[in-house]
Structure formats: structure tokens, C-alpha cells
Amino acid sequence: MKTNTLRLAVQKDGRLTEETLGLLRASGLEFESYGRKLFSACRNFPMNIVYVRDDDIPSLVATGTVDIGILGQNVLNEKRAEVKKLLNLRYGFCTLAVSVPKESSVSSVSDLAGKIIATSYPKSAARFFREQNINVTIIPIEGSVEVMPSLGAASAIVDLVSSGSTLLVNDLRLLTPIYRSEAVLIANTQSIRANRSSQRIRELVTRFKSVLSAKNCKFIIFTAPQAASQKLKKIIPSLTPRASQAQTTDSTLEGVVNEEAFWSMLGRLRALGATNIRLMPIENSIL
């Protein structure tokens, strides 16, 4: 692996892997990621991708073994490594939460005083209960934390919750969230200042932001009366008429719109005579 290239650590095999590799490819990076490869060299960007355990990414970035890393905020919160967070990546959403058995008499966090809590996030759990001034016993567990209450080993667990299906399967209910998590990009504090790597990191961040902007935006095209064009532009400022249109009372307008905002403005567009409205994906959006 060349040492004069940027080094990015990603999760080798886990819940973030597929979307992380998808983000990299959507950002225009070309590389191979099959089998048991330990690293991939990008063919069109000076960067090597290193595949590791997610728990190892904070220390690898902090020590400068790699320049940057993509991991869950939950891991970063637990490890508390000296790194710089550069960007929230808007995928891998989940919540670290306290959960108890469905039939438990526990109705609030304070009811757990003096109880045993099983978790794979002992530092985060200890920090939470300390901030709540609740004295509990934390037992660190690697693996299936959710079975601990049914085995009688704990009164509650602190673990990640995404869809909630794992809680249902194990007859658990969410008691309270601790914090929300998503995939994030982090950097070594020296790498973001070094001439060798800082410019490449900035370029990579720009690429990621472009992809993330495009995920939230859609290309919109519709037909509307020319007389309504100015009012329509007040709703969607990016609207422009398609070139070389015939001289008619209607015109075809196109622009970029936030997908979530679109649904709230749809009624106003129609009231101004917009028809044949189409939304289409955008691959990249550099703002």
C-alpha cells in the first residue's frame, strides 16, 4: 500500500459497509471491494481504502495509521478518540437506548437504581446513568446483549435500536433513548492540516457533500401557463424555462427542488396551473 496517498478506513463487514461503499462509488471513486481484501487502491483518486473492524477505526484515525475513517457516531461516542468529525453522512441511522422486558414493572429510568444493566457500550451507558444520578451496575457484553434479561443476567440493556424488530423478537420494549447515531466521516487532526493530505480530504468532503445534496434534491419539470411563471419562481427559485420553446400560452419549466419540501408545495403548483409534473433523481449536486 503506497504511503503517499490518502488512507480511508471503513467497516469491513457490518451494517454500514454496503452504504459506505455505495457512497464512495457515487462520489466517483473507482475501486474493487470483493472477497477478503484488506485494502483497495482507488484507480482515479490518490487514496487507499482499508477494511477493518468498526471498533478499530477511531484509534487508527487518532494515531495517524489512516488519515480518515467512516464509522457510526455510536462508536465514536463510545471510544472518545482524539479525532476531528468532518461530516454527518445521513445513513446508518439508529438510536442507543435503554430497553427492558415487556412485562417489567420498570416505567422510568429512575426505577433502574441498584439494577444490573447489560451493554456493549459500557462507557456510554455509564456516562448516561451518571448524568441521571442513578446508581447502577454495568456489565459489558460482547454479542447478543438483548438475551441478557431473559437469562436473568440483567434488568435492562443499553443497545442500538434501528427498526425495533430485535426488541420485539426478544420481548423487550424501549424505555428511553440515550442518543441518536448515523454514519460520520472523521479525520486525523494532523492529516487535516498537512499539505500532503488536507487538499485531498477537502476534495473528498466536497464530493460527499455533492452526493448528499443530490439525495435530498430532485430535478422537477412541468408545464404551466407562461403568465404564472413569476409566481411559480417564488415557490421554486431555481425554475427556468426550457430553451427553444414554441410561442404558446404554456411553457415547460425545470429546476431543482428539495423532495420533502416538494410535497408541501404541490398544491400551490397545481393551483397556478402546473401539469405533467415529473420528479427525477439527480446524481450529484455541487452547491
BELGI-V90989 format. One record per residue. N is the residue number from 1. PSI is psi in degrees with one decimal (999 if undefined). NEAR is the number of other C-alpha atoms within 10 Angstrom. D_FIRST is the distance of its C-alpha to the first C-alpha in whole Angstrom. Layout:
n = (N:N)
psi = (PSI:PSI)
near = (NEAR:NEAR)
d_first = (D_FIRST:D_FIRST)
This chain:
n = (1:2:3:4:5:6:7:8:9:10:11:12:13:14:15:16:17:18:19:20:21:22:23:24:25:26:27:28:29:30:31:32:33:34:35:36:37:38:39:40:41:42:43:44:45:46:47:48:49:50:51:52:53:54:55:56:57:58:59:60:61:62:63:64:65:66:67:68:69:70:71:72:73:74:75:76:77:78:79:80:81:82:83:84:85:86:87:88:89:90:91:92:93:94:95:96:97:98:99:100:101:102:103:104:105:106:107:108:109:110:111:112:113:114:115:116:117:118:119:120:121:122:123:124:125:126:127:128:129:130:131:132:133:134:135:136:137:138:139:140:141:142:143:144:145:146:147:148:149:150:151:152:153:154:155:156:157:158:159:160:161:162:163:164:165:166:167:168:169:170:171:172:173:174:175:176:177:178:179:180:181:182:183:184:185:186:187:188:189:190:191:192:193:194:195:196:197:198:199:200:201:202:203:204:205:206:207:208:209:210:211:212:213:214:215:216:217:218:219:220:221:222:223:224:225:226:227:228:229:230:231:232:233:234:235:236:237:238:239:240:241:242:243:244:245:246:247:248:249:250:251:252:253:254:255:256:257:258:259:260:261:262:263:264:265:266:267:268:269:270:271:272:273:274:275:276:277:278:279:280:281:282:283:284:285:286:287)
psi = (125.0:137.8:-8.8:15.8:161.8:144.7:122.5:125.1:131.0:162.4:127.9:-44.3:106.5:-167.2:-20.6:-11.4:-52.7:-45.0:-30.9:-47.4:-35.4:-40.3:-43.4:-43.4:-37.8:-22.0:6.6:9.1:134.8:122.4:165.9:143.8:58.7:165.6:-142.4:39.5:138.8:-25.4:157.7:139.8:125.9:136.2:-22.6:17.4:138.8:73.9:141.2:137.3:123.8:130.0:116.7:176.1:141.1:-33.2:-21.8:-14.4:-44.8:-44.4:-34.9:-39.2:-42.7:-37.8:-8.3:8.4:-37.4:160.9:-39.3:164.7:153.3:126.3:175.6:144.5:-29.7:-40.9:-41.8:-42.4:-37.2:-41.4:-29.8:42.6:154.8:84.6:170.3:122.4:127.0:-33.9:136.9:134.3:-1.5:34.1:172.9:33.5:136.2:176.4:130.6:124.9:158.8:128.2:151.2:163.6:146.8:-41.5:4.6:147.3:-5.5:124.0:-13.3:163.6:-35.8:-24.4:-12.6:1.4:128.6:-0.5:169.9:131.8:123.5:139.2:153.9:1.1:65.9:-36.7:-43.8:-40.9:-46.1:-40.1:-43.4:-50.3:-31.5:-42.6:-28.5:-1.2:40.0:123.4:115.6:168.5:121.1:124.4:118.3:134.5:132.5:121.1:-133.0:81.2:-34.1:-16.9:-9.6:-42.9:-39.8:-24.4:-4.6:12.7:-14.8:153.9:-20.3:166.9:157.0:114.1:169.5:140.8:128.7:-79.0:-21.5:-3.4:-35.2:-37.8:-43.9:-44.4:-34.9:18.5:45.4:158.5:145.9:129.0:-50.2:141.4:151.3:-53.8:160.0:148.8:153.7:172.5:140.7:156.9:127.1:160.5:153.6:136.8:-27.8:-36.1:-34.2:-5.7:-17.9:141.4:-36.2:-38.5:-23.4:-41.7:-40.1:-38.1:-42.9:-41.0:-40.0:-41.7:-40.6:-42.7:-46.0:-44.2:-36.8:-45.7:-41.7:-37.8:-41.4:-31.0:-32.9:-8.7:155.4:147.3:128.0:139.1:135.6:167.5:138.8:158.1:137.0:-32.7:-19.9:0.6:-46.0:-39.2:-36.9:-36.0:-25.8:-25.9:-43.7:92.6:-24.8:-3.0:135.2:150.6:145.7:141.2:157.7:46.9:145.9:152.7:92.0:173.9:-18.2:154.0:157.3:121.4:148.1:153.6:-165.6:135.8:146.0:128.5:-41.7:-40.9:-28.6:-43.0:-28.2:-20.4:-4.6:-42.6:-40.7:-37.6:-45.6:-36.6:-25.6:6.5:11.2:131.8:170.6:44.9:127.7:136.5:134.4:148.5:154.3:130.3:-43.7:152.1:106.3:113.9:999)
near = (12:10:9:11:17:20:26:25:27:25:23:19:13:10:11:20:18:12:13:19:18:11:18:17:12:17:20:15:19:15:19:13:15:8:6:9:12:12:20:19:20:15:12:10:15:15:25:22:25:20:20:16:13:21:15:15:28:27:18:20:27:22:15:16:14:23:26:30:26:25:26:25:22:20:19:22:15:17:17:13:17:15:22:17:17:15:15:18:20:12:16:18:17:20:19:20:19:23:25:26:22:15:9:12:9:16:11:9:16:14:11:19:13:12:15:19:27:28:27:20:23:18:15:21:26:19:12:15:19:12:9:11:11:17:15:17:16:22:16:16:16:9:9:11:19:26:18:18:22:14:9:10:13:21:20:30:29:28:22:26:20:15:11:14:11:14:19:13:9:15:16:23:18:18:19:16:15:17:15:15:23:17:23:20:21:25:25:24:18:17:21:19:12:10:10:13:20:17:14:18:22:13:11:18:16:15:21:23:20:18:23:22:18:22:17:15:23:22:16:22:22:18:17:22:17:17:13:15:20:12:13:22:14:10:15:19:13:14:20:16:16:12:9:6:10:8:8:8:9:17:22:21:23:20:18:22:20:16:18:11:11:18:10:10:12:13:11:14:20:14:9:15:17:23:15:10:16:12:17:12:14:16:15:19:17:12:8)
d_first = (0:4:6:9:9:11:9:12:13:16:18:17:21:24:26:24:21:23:24:21:19:22:22:19:20:24:22:21:17:16:14:14:15:17:18:16:12:10:8:9:8:11:13:15:14:11:10:7:10:10:13:15:19:20:22:19:18:20:19:16:17:20:18:15:12:12:14:16:17:19:22:25:28:29:26:26:30:30:27:28:25:25:23:24:25:25:26:28:27:30:29:29:32:34:36:36:40:42:44:47:49:51:54:53:56:53:54:52:49:52:53:50:51:51:49:46:43:40:37:33:33:35:34:35:38:40:39:41:44:44:45:47:49:49:49:47:45:41:40:36:35:32:33:36:37:40:42:43:46:47:47:49:46:46:48:45:41:39:36:35:37:36:39:41:41:40:42:45:44:44:48:46:47:45:47:45:42:40:37:35:32:29:26:25:22:21:19:19:22:20:18:21:22:20:20:16:16:19:20:17:18:22:21:19:22:25:23:24:27:28:27:29:32:33:33:36:37:39:41:44:47:51:54:57:60:59:62:59:56:57:57:54:52:53:51:48:48:45:48:48:51:49:50:53:55:59:61:62:63:59:56:52:50:46:44:41:42:41:41:43:45:46:48:50:51:52:56:56:55:57:60:59:59:56:55:53:50:47:43:40:37:34:31:30:32:31:34)
